[in-house]
């Protein structure tokens, strides 16, 4: 069995790490480079850095931030936000990122997934999906959750895998920032549909939530933000708890 991964996520706005609830009411959580370096030292398996307003404001993710992050980390990291082309992704790779995350641009032009997978390899491409339930259906949203589409979550992740996505980062907008637990049923369904790894995001509030998402939710990785940023849960403590309950984690 592959070890389950613990991944802190740093949402970036105007060069600072922020965190909110249900994608709104953002508050400052610190310098992303400093936070990333601290997480690396504390045992995080990977990090995800997302410029949450890059697409909405028609900006590109700053490659300078990626370079700064790479200089201070010794663990893999993914960077996303405003990546719409091979050139954008290549700049992130050259700056030191291990993977790129694409979201809105891939929904608008799915061929982007094929192009990135062909040029860099499937393992380089993470498809981030923000979704919430509308009339009982999980619906994909764009631009940091601002725009609803007519695309169904489960159809979209299957298409993304077929096009070459190497990993799915699923965020439940209904659970994001609530600390009430992950969207277990939806996460499990995605994991059952796909053969590529699934990262669960949105709703982590305590250690048991991670245990639930790795067992009931069948996720390969658990991602969280505020509980790590504000020192509510230590990564070492979390890994110890999971290990004691039989979940294989990296030490």
C-alpha positions as CSV (number, residue, x, y, z in Angstrom):
1,X,0.0,0.0,0.0
2,X,1.3,3.4,-0.9
3,X,1.7,5.8,2.0
4,X,-1.0,8.4,2.4
5,X,0.3,12.0,2.0
6,X,-0.3,15.0,4.2
7,X,-0.3,18.2,2.1
8,X,-0.6,21.7,3.5
9,X,-2.1,24.1,1.0
10,X,-1.1,27.8,0.9
11,X,-3.7,30.0,-0.9
12,X,-1.8,33.1,-2.2
13,X,-3.4,36.6,-2.6
14,X,-1.2,39.6,-3.3
15,X,1.9,37.7,-2.2
16,X,0.4,36.6,1.2
17,X,-1.1,33.3,2.4
18,X,-4.8,33.7,3.1
19,X,-7.6,31.5,4.3
20,X,-11.3,31.9,4.4
21,X,-14.6,29.9,4.7
22,X,-16.4,28.6,1.6
23,X,-13.9,30.6,-0.5
24,X,-14.8,34.0,1.1
25,X,-14.0,36.1,4.1
26,X,-10.2,35.8,3.7
27,X,-7.8,36.5,6.5
28,X,-4.0,36.7,6.5
29,X,-2.1,33.6,7.5
30,X,1.5,34.6,6.9
31,X,4.4,34.7,4.4
32,X,4.1,31.7,1.9
33,X,7.8,31.1,1.6
34,X,8.3,31.1,5.4
35,X,5.3,28.9,6.0
36,X,6.4,26.5,3.3
37,X,9.9,26.2,4.7
38,X,8.4,25.5,8.2
39,X,6.1,22.8,6.8
40,X,9.0,21.2,5.1
41,X,10.9,21.0,8.4
42,X,7.8,19.7,10.2
43,X,7.3,16.6,8.0
44,X,4.8,17.7,5.3
45,X,5.0,15.3,2.4
46,X,4.3,17.9,-0.3
47,X,3.0,21.5,-0.5
48,X,0.5,23.1,-2.8
49,X,0.7,26.9,-3.6
50,X,-2.4,28.4,-5.3
51,X,-2.7,32.0,-6.5
52,X,-6.4,32.1,-5.8
53,X,-7.1,35.3,-7.8
54,X,-4.7,34.8,-10.7
55,X,-7.4,33.5,-13.1
56,X,-10.1,35.9,-11.9
57,X,-7.9,38.9,-12.2
58,X,-6.4,37.7,-15.5
59,X,-2.9,37.5,-14.0
60,X,-0.2,34.9,-14.2
61,X,1.2,33.1,-11.3
62,X,4.5,34.7,-10.5
63,X,7.5,32.5,-11.4
64,X,9.6,34.6,-9.0
65,X,7.5,33.2,-6.1
66,X,8.1,29.7,-7.3
67,X,11.9,30.3,-7.5
68,X,11.8,31.7,-3.9
69,X,9.8,28.7,-2.7
70,X,12.2,26.2,-4.4
71,X,15.2,27.8,-2.7
72,X,13.7,27.1,0.7
73,X,12.1,23.7,0.3
74,X,13.4,20.1,0.1
75,X,10.0,18.5,-0.6
76,X,7.9,18.5,-3.8
77,X,5.6,21.3,-4.4
78,X,2.8,22.1,-6.8
79,X,2.0,25.6,-8.0
80,X,-1.1,26.9,-9.7
81,X,-3.2,29.9,-10.6
82,X,-3.5,31.5,-14.0
83,X,-1.7,28.7,-15.9
84,X,-3.2,28.6,-19.3
85,X,-0.5,27.4,-21.7
86,X,2.6,25.2,-22.1
87,X,4.7,28.4,-21.7
88,X,3.1,29.2,-18.3
89,X,3.7,25.6,-17.1
90,X,7.3,25.6,-18.5
91,X,8.1,28.8,-16.5
92,X,6.9,27.1,-13.3
93,X,8.9,24.0,-14.0
94,X,12.0,26.1,-14.8
95,X,11.5,28.0,-11.6
96,X,11.6,24.8,-9.5
97,X,8.0,23.6,-9.2
98,X,7.5,19.8,-9.3
99,X,4.0,19.9,-10.7
100,X,1.5,22.5,-11.9
101,X,-2.2,22.7,-11.0
102,X,-4.7,23.8,-13.6
103,X,-8.4,24.5,-13.0
104,X,-10.5,27.0,-14.9
105,X,-8.3,27.1,-18.0
106,X,-8.7,23.3,-18.4
107,X,-12.5,23.5,-18.1
108,X,-12.6,26.2,-20.8
109,X,-10.1,24.4,-23.0
110,X,-9.7,20.7,-22.0
111,X,-7.0,20.2,-24.6
112,X,-4.7,22.0,-22.2
113,X,-4.5,18.8,-20.2
114,X,-3.4,16.8,-23.2
115,X,-0.8,19.4,-24.2
116,X,0.7,19.5,-20.7
117,X,0.8,15.8,-20.3
118,X,2.4,15.3,-23.7
119,X,5.0,17.9,-23.1
120,X,5.9,17.3,-19.5
121,X,4.4,13.9,-18.5
122,X,1.3,13.0,-16.7
123,X,2.9,13.2,-13.3
124,X,3.5,16.9,-13.8
125,X,-0.2,17.7,-14.3
126,X,-2.6,18.1,-11.4
127,X,-6.2,18.9,-12.2
128,X,-7.8,21.0,-9.5
129,X,-11.6,20.8,-9.3
130,X,-13.7,23.1,-7.2
131,X,-17.3,21.8,-6.9
132,X,-20.4,22.1,-4.8
133,X,-23.8,20.4,-4.8
134,X,-26.6,22.1,-6.7
135,X,-30.0,20.4,-6.6
136,X,-28.3,17.2,-5.5
137,X,-25.7,17.2,-8.3
138,X,-22.0,17.9,-7.8
139,X,-21.3,20.8,-10.2
140,X,-17.9,22.2,-11.3
141,X,-17.1,25.9,-10.6
142,X,-14.6,28.2,-12.1
143,X,-12.5,31.2,-11.1
144,X,-12.0,30.3,-7.5
145,X,-15.5,29.2,-7.1
146,X,-17.1,32.3,-8.5
147,X,-18.7,30.9,-11.6
148,X,-20.9,27.8,-11.8
149,X,-20.8,25.7,-14.9
150,X,-23.1,22.9,-16.2
151,X,-20.3,20.3,-15.9
152,X,-20.8,17.4,-13.6
153,X,-17.9,16.6,-11.3
154,X,-17.7,12.9,-11.9
155,X,-17.9,13.3,-15.7
156,X,-15.2,15.9,-15.6
157,X,-12.6,14.0,-13.6
158,X,-13.1,10.9,-15.8
159,X,-12.4,13.0,-18.9
160,X,-9.4,14.7,-17.2
161,X,-7.9,11.3,-16.5
162,X,-8.4,10.2,-20.1
163,X,-6.7,13.3,-21.3
164,X,-3.6,12.7,-19.2
165,X,-4.1,14.3,-15.8
166,X,-1.8,12.6,-13.3
167,X,-3.7,13.6,-10.2
168,X,-7.0,15.1,-9.1
169,X,-7.2,17.8,-6.4
170,X,-10.9,17.8,-5.4
171,X,-12.1,20.6,-3.2
172,X,-15.6,20.6,-1.9
173,X,-16.7,24.2,-1.8
174,X,-19.5,23.3,0.6
175,X,-17.0,22.0,3.1
176,X,-14.1,24.4,2.6
177,X,-13.1,26.1,5.8
178,X,-15.9,24.7,7.8
179,X,-13.7,22.2,9.7
180,X,-16.7,19.8,9.7
181,X,-15.0,17.1,7.8
182,X,-14.2,16.2,4.1
183,X,-16.8,15.3,1.5
184,X,-16.3,11.6,2.0
185,X,-18.9,10.2,-0.3
186,X,-17.9,12.3,-3.3
187,X,-14.2,11.7,-2.6
188,X,-14.7,8.0,-2.4
189,X,-16.7,8.0,-5.6
190,X,-13.9,9.8,-7.5
191,X,-11.3,7.4,-6.1
192,X,-13.4,4.5,-7.3
193,X,-13.8,6.0,-10.7
194,X,-10.2,6.7,-11.4
195,X,-6.8,5.0,-11.4
196,X,-4.8,8.1,-10.7
197,X,-4.3,9.6,-7.2
198,X,-7.0,11.7,-5.6
199,X,-6.2,14.6,-3.2
200,X,-9.1,15.5,-0.9
201,X,-9.5,19.1,0.1
202,X,-12.1,21.1,2.0
203,X,-13.3,20.6,5.6
204,X,-10.4,19.3,7.6
205,X,-10.9,20.2,11.3
206,X,-9.4,17.5,13.4
207,X,-7.2,14.4,13.1
208,X,-10.2,12.0,12.8
209,X,-11.3,13.8,9.6
210,X,-8.0,12.7,8.0
211,X,-8.5,9.1,9.1
212,X,-12.0,9.2,7.7
213,X,-10.9,10.6,4.3
214,X,-8.2,8.0,4.0
215,X,-10.5,5.1,4.9
216,X,-14.1,5.9,4.1
217,X,-13.1,8.5,1.5
218,X,-10.4,6.3,-0.1
219,X,-8.2,9.4,-0.8
220,X,-4.5,9.1,-1.5
221,X,-3.7,12.5,0.1
222,X,-5.4,14.9,2.5
223,X,-4.9,18.6,2.0
224,X,-5.7,21.3,4.5
225,X,-4.9,24.9,5.2
226,X,-6.1,26.8,8.3
227,X,-5.6,23.9,10.8
228,X,-2.0,23.9,9.8
229,X,-1.5,27.6,9.3
230,X,-2.9,28.5,12.8
231,X,-1.2,25.5,14.6
232,X,-4.4,23.7,15.4
233,X,-2.9,20.4,14.4
234,X,0.8,19.5,14.2
235,X,1.8,17.5,11.2
236,X,4.0,15.1,13.3
237,X,1.2,14.6,15.7
238,X,-1.2,13.9,12.9
239,X,1.1,11.3,11.3
240,X,1.5,9.7,14.7
241,X,-2.2,9.5,15.2
242,X,-2.8,8.0,11.8
243,X,0.0,5.5,12.2
244,X,-1.5,4.3,15.5
245,X,-4.8,3.7,13.7
246,X,-3.3,1.6,11.0
247,X,-3.0,4.2,8.2
248,X,0.3,4.0,6.4
249,X,2.0,7.4,6.3
250,X,5.4,8.7,5.4
251,X,7.7,9.4,8.4
